[in-house]
Amino acid sequence: MAFHFPAVIQASRVTFPKAELWVPVVSGLYNQAAQNEINKLLRIAASLLVGDHGSLDDPRAEMKGWFELKTNEKAVLSLSLFNYAYTGGAHGITLQHSYTLDITSGKSYSLADLFEPGSAYVKRLSDLIRAQIESRQIATLEPFRTILPNQPFYIADRALVIYFPLFELTPYAFGFPYFPIPVYDIADIINPTGPLAVMAVND
């Protein structure tokens, strides 16, 4: 496997009335076109999170944005963008969008891209998550049935981490429900050309 230097990630501060955002900026990539594409995607993603919250007209309104780096190795960059906003009501809401990217090409991976075409990855992941809900005794709002084909995810510590937005699976107080699935538990359905395949290699 060819060695790839990790991407250089810096935080760019963006402010506007009642809001402060820290947006990731990627540099140091060999492929300048890929670098430009990734940075464009991340700028748009940060803007979409702002838009998803709606108006900050309430005098008490405030917004904060930040990011967390999950994986930056083997030409795979996986990160999450967060945006918290209080726009009135009992409490604020935090939104999260995650992206897993190939730093050599700029490609952004969907959940389906991680698995062999035709594999029953939705059922397989749902079964693993259901088992975690039971073993971790997670209280859900409704009985868990299945993930979506495009369920949010990121890659961290050689694991696929599936998560759910606030209020979708668990009460607000629980926060984001995360379900880490080691790559070795799903190795038989991993796409050999996708980002999970390189994470499954013991090197």
C-alpha positions as MATLAB code, in Angstrom:
seq = 'MAFHFPAVIQASRVTFPKAELWVPVVSGLYNQAAQNEINKLLRIAASLLVGDHGSLDDPRAEMKGWFELKTNEKAVLSLSLFNYAYTGGAHGITLQHSYTLDITSGKSYSLADLFEPGSAYVKRLSDLIRAQIESRQIATLEPFRTILPNQPFYIADRALVIYFPLFELTPYAFGFPYFPIPVYDIADIINPTGPLAVMAVND';
ca = [
       0.000    0.000    0.000;
       1.384    3.413   -0.985;
       2.000    5.853    1.852;
      -0.030    9.052    1.789;
       0.788   12.052    3.926;
      -2.241   13.075    5.987;
      -4.092   16.210    4.985;
      -3.314   19.431    6.816;
      -6.467   20.657    8.547;
      -6.805   24.229    9.768;
      -9.759   26.085   11.255;
     -11.090   29.194    9.530;
     -13.172   31.544   11.690;
     -16.350   32.908   10.139;
     -18.554   35.377   11.979;
     -21.810   37.179   11.334;
     -24.341   38.721   13.747;
     -25.040   36.317   16.641;
     -22.860   33.581   15.115;
     -19.305   32.256   15.228;
     -18.294   29.326   13.033;
     -15.038   27.390   12.791;
     -14.879   25.774    9.343;
     -12.225   23.193    8.355;
      -9.828   24.121    5.561;
      -7.796   21.354    3.920;
      -4.310   21.930    2.504;
      -1.160   19.998    1.682;
      -2.759   17.663   -0.854;
      -0.819   16.511   -3.901;
      -3.902   16.841   -6.104;
      -4.826   20.526   -6.101;
      -8.118   19.892   -7.881;
      -9.125   17.382   -5.197;
      -8.138   19.862   -2.502;
     -10.273   22.591   -4.087;
     -13.227   20.216   -4.426;
     -13.012   19.130   -0.784;
     -12.806   22.687    0.500;
     -15.746   23.715   -1.659;
     -17.780   20.812   -0.252;
     -16.928   21.741    3.343;
     -17.803   25.420    2.814;
     -21.157   24.455    1.329;
     -21.766   21.980    4.156;
     -21.154   24.659    6.797;
     -23.515   26.999    4.956;
     -26.229   24.329    4.736;
     -26.024   23.734    8.486;
     -26.568   27.449    9.061;
     -29.558   27.421    6.730;
     -31.066   24.335    8.352;
     -31.452   26.230   11.624;
     -33.445   29.051   10.100;
     -33.751   32.579   11.432;
     -31.720   34.114   14.262;
     -34.238   36.928   14.682;
     -34.984   36.109   18.327;
     -33.076   38.641   20.508;
     -31.661   35.726   22.535;
     -30.567   33.737   19.472;
     -27.000   32.541   19.076;
     -25.124   30.101   16.834;
     -21.820   28.264   17.120;
     -20.216   25.983   14.554;
     -17.223   23.643   14.873;
     -15.801   20.409   13.524;
     -14.211   17.186   14.728;
     -11.583   15.231   12.830;
     -12.286   11.478   12.915;
      -9.784    9.898   10.482;
      -6.857   11.369    8.569;
      -4.768    8.477    7.311;
      -4.337    6.103    4.352;
      -5.722    8.783    1.987;
      -9.018    8.801    3.912;
     -10.319   11.961    5.568;
     -13.420   11.599    7.728;
     -14.826   14.452    9.773;
     -18.000   15.839   11.292;
     -19.295   19.393   11.135;
     -21.494   20.580   14.007;
     -23.739   23.585   14.355;
     -25.508   24.575   17.567;
     -28.176   27.246   17.517;
     -30.602   28.629   20.027;
     -33.492   30.248   18.181;
     -36.017   30.358   21.028;
     -37.871   27.716   23.006;
     -36.751   25.411   25.790;
     -33.257   24.668   24.456;
     -30.998   24.913   21.457;
     -30.447   22.240   18.841;
     -27.191   20.781   17.527;
     -26.991   19.488   13.960;
     -24.241   17.230   12.627;
     -23.194   16.446    9.056;
     -20.320   14.034    8.410;
     -18.151   13.495    5.357;
     -15.727   10.744    4.386;
     -13.428   11.696    1.543;
     -10.658   10.329   -0.659;
      -7.911   12.962   -0.514;
      -6.299   11.705   -3.733;
      -9.420   12.318   -5.850;
     -11.746   14.497   -3.775;
     -14.474   11.841   -3.912;
     -17.088   11.981   -1.143;
     -18.343    8.549   -0.101;
     -21.941    7.597    0.587;
     -22.748    4.739    2.947;
     -23.561    2.489   -0.010;
     -20.106    3.180   -1.506;
     -18.491    1.425    1.461;
     -19.979   -1.964    0.603;
     -20.015   -4.461   -2.231;
     -22.742   -3.699   -4.782;
     -25.770   -5.836   -4.061;
     -24.757   -6.619   -0.488;
     -27.477   -6.432    2.150;
     -25.523   -3.815    4.101;
     -28.655   -2.083    5.440;
     -29.906   -5.273    7.115;
     -26.441   -6.263    8.323;
     -25.767   -2.897    9.953;
     -29.295   -2.710   11.349;
     -28.883   -6.097   13.016;
     -25.575   -5.019   14.581;
     -27.079   -1.757   15.811;
     -30.121   -3.549   17.231;
     -27.794   -5.814   19.192;
     -25.933   -2.773   20.579;
     -29.185   -1.097   21.587;
     -30.068   -4.190   23.590;
     -26.639   -4.785   25.126;
     -26.102   -1.121   25.999;
     -29.695   -0.818   27.223;
     -30.356    2.295   25.156;
     -33.856    3.702   25.660;
     -35.350    4.476   22.248;
     -38.384    6.614   21.456;
     -39.786    3.821   19.280;
     -38.656    0.232   18.725;
     -35.674    0.311   16.359;
     -36.341   -1.294   12.987;
     -33.737   -0.311   10.423;
     -31.249    2.309    9.326;
     -31.702    4.263    6.116;
     -29.607    3.371    3.041;
     -27.959    6.800    3.423;
     -27.734    6.811    7.231;
     -25.196    9.342    8.591;
     -21.761    7.883    9.374;
     -18.077    8.542    9.748;
     -14.967    6.377   10.035;
     -12.842    6.406   13.209;
     -10.336    4.042   14.822;
     -10.819    1.346   12.163;
     -14.531    1.342   12.776;
     -17.593    2.481   10.893;
     -19.589    4.734   13.206;
     -23.296    4.976   12.417;
     -25.259    7.690   14.188;
     -28.702    9.257   14.341;
     -29.793   12.909   14.556;
     -31.186   14.267   17.801;
     -34.781   13.176   18.490;
     -34.752   10.514   15.736;
     -33.941    7.454   17.842;
     -33.478    8.570   21.452;
     -34.655   11.394   23.736;
     -32.903   14.755   23.429;
     -31.060   14.300   26.724;
     -29.228   11.252   25.334;
     -27.480   13.352   22.686;
     -26.363   11.800   19.401;
     -26.614    7.995   19.542;
     -23.389    6.542   18.088;
     -22.879    2.909   17.091;
     -19.249    1.942   16.340;
     -18.924   -1.174   14.201;
     -15.378   -2.589   13.834;
     -14.407   -3.100   10.210;
     -13.494   -6.711   11.006;
     -17.145   -7.445   11.858;
     -18.271   -6.506    8.347;
     -15.159   -7.421    6.340;
     -17.038   -9.896    4.143;
     -19.260   -7.184    2.591;
     -16.781   -4.288    2.432;
     -16.134   -2.775   -0.997;
     -12.460   -3.639   -1.732;
     -11.978   -0.260   -3.427;
     -13.651    1.765   -0.664;
     -12.260    3.469    2.451;
     -13.161    0.688    4.876;
     -10.998   -1.773    2.967;
      -7.774    0.093    3.778;
      -8.823    0.352    7.415;
      -9.184   -3.437    7.597;
      -5.542   -3.980    6.642;
      -3.277   -4.712    9.609;
      -0.229   -2.582    8.895;
];
